[in-house]
Amino acid sequence: MSDVLEKEKAVEAVEETIDIAEASQNITDAVTSLLETLVPPKDIQIVDVFGNEYELPTSVSARKQIKILREFEKLKDIPAEKFSIKDGTPAGIVSMIVDIAMNEIVFDVICKCFYTAHTLTVLKAKTVADEEGVEVEKDHLGVGDLFPIEEIVSGIVPLFIRLARRTGSALAVLSK
């Protein structure tokens, strides 16, 4: 009788392992499908505070990617509840976005990421600022003097989409 119980438990354990493997594969497939729908263009257009347009690539070198990822890692230290949606209303969502944008750590990180990814564009915009007599921070925080927040974010988000998409595709291949 105990042999039968042990065999049943072994079968249940195998079935549970199979269920977990299938669920894991389903999650991997879902994430891969989502990432495949997010295809950043090769270039994007952004506008500085003076109205000048710049074309930015949506990919950067591996060395720059590593520097950008290291910067973003600093955001893990911020408690998630600090940036939660207070209620489900549009006003609550806008409030959360404003809270995020006003956080000095977040601002520093996104400026440094943009500066790392698009240094030449920042230098071009700084030249315009100098011609206009506008004072700009000398380091990466000058990005915040030269570009609106939505343009800064637009310049760095495609870098993460591309990386996540490629990583997701590689994981899908490896998991099969």
N, C-alpha and C positions, 0 to 999 in steps of 0.2 A: 504494500500500500504506500509506503513512504517513497518507493522508487517512482511510482506514478505521480505523486505530488512533486517530487524533485524534477521529473520530466516536464510536468505542466509549468512549473516555475521557470524552468530553462526556456521553454517555448514562449512564455509570456515575456521573458527578458529579451529574447531575440526579436519578438514582435515589437516590443517597445523600442528597441534599438533601430529597427527598420522604420518605425513611425517617426522617430527623431531624425533619422537620416533623410526621410522624405520631406519632413517639415523644413529641415535645413536647406534642402535642394529647392523647395518651393520659395523660401525666403530669398535665396541667392538668385533664382530666376526672376522674382519680382523686382528686386533691386536692380538687376542687370537690365530688365525691360524699362524701368524708370530712367536709368542713366542713359540708355540708348535714345530716349526721347529728348533728352537735354543735350542738344548738339550746338555748342557755341560756334559762331562764325569764325573765320580766320582772323578778322579784324573787327573792331568796334570803333564808333565815333564817340568822343566825349568833348565837352565844352568847358573852358576855364571861366573864371569869374569875369573876365574881360570880353567874353563872347567869342573867343577864338576856338576853332575846332581842331581836334587832334585825332589821328587814326592810331589806335593801339593794337598790337598783336594780342591774340588771346592765348598765346603760349610763350613760355620763357624757358631758358636753359635749366637743366637739372640743378645746377649750383644755386640759381636764384630760387627755384622751387623749394629747395631744402631750407634756404634762409627764410622764405615766406612761411613755410610750415612751422618752423621753429618759433616765429613770431606769433602765429595763431595759437600755438600751444599755451601761450601766456594767458589766453582767455579762459582756460580750464580752471584757473584759480578763482575766477569770479563766481560767487554762489548763484546757481540757476534761479533761485527764487527772487533774486534782485531784478531779473528781467522776465518775470512771468506776466501773462495777460491777466489783468485784474478781473475782467469779465469778458464775455464773448462779444461785446459790442464793438463797432468800428472805433469808437472813442477809446476803448480799452486797448485795442491794438495799436492805435496811433500813440497812445500814452507810453506803451512798452517801447515802441520804436524811438520815441524821443528820449526815454530813459537810457536806452542803449547808446544813442548818438551822443548824449551828454556825458557819458562815462569816460573819464580821462584815459583809463587803461585801454578801452576799446578804441578810442580815437587815436591814441598813440600807435596801437597795433595796426589799424587799417592804413594810417599814414605811412608807417614804415614799410608795410607790404606793398603799397602802391609805389613808393619811392624805389624800393628794391626792384620791382618789376618794370617800372617805366621811368628810369632815371633821366634819360635824354628828354623825354616829354616834360618832365618837371623843370629841367634846366632851360628849355625853350620858353616855358610859361614864366619862369623867373626872369628871363631876359625882357619879356613883355612888361612884367611888373616893374622892373628897374626903369624901363623907358617911361612908364606911367608915373613913376615916383612913389610907388606903393612899397612899403616895407614888408619884407617876407622873412620868416625864420630861416636861418641858414641850414639847419639840418632837415631831417625828414618831416618835421612838423610844418615846414613851409608848404607842404602839399595841402594842408588845411587852409592856408592863406590863399592858395592859387585855384583850388577846385572846390565846388560844392560837394557835400557828403555823398549825394546820390551818384555823382560822377566818379568819385573815388571808389565807391563800392562797385560800380559798373566796370571799373578797370581791373578789379581783382577777382570778382566772382567767377568769370569764365575760366580763370586759371584753375580753380578748384573743381569746376564741372568737368573740365577736360581730364584732369588727374583722376577724379573719382570714376569717370566713365571708363577710362583705360584700365584702371585697377579692377573695376567690376567685371569687365570683359575677361581679364586675365583670371580672376577668381572663378568665373563661370567655366572657363576651359579646364582649370585645375580640378574643379569639383566633380567633373564628369568622369 
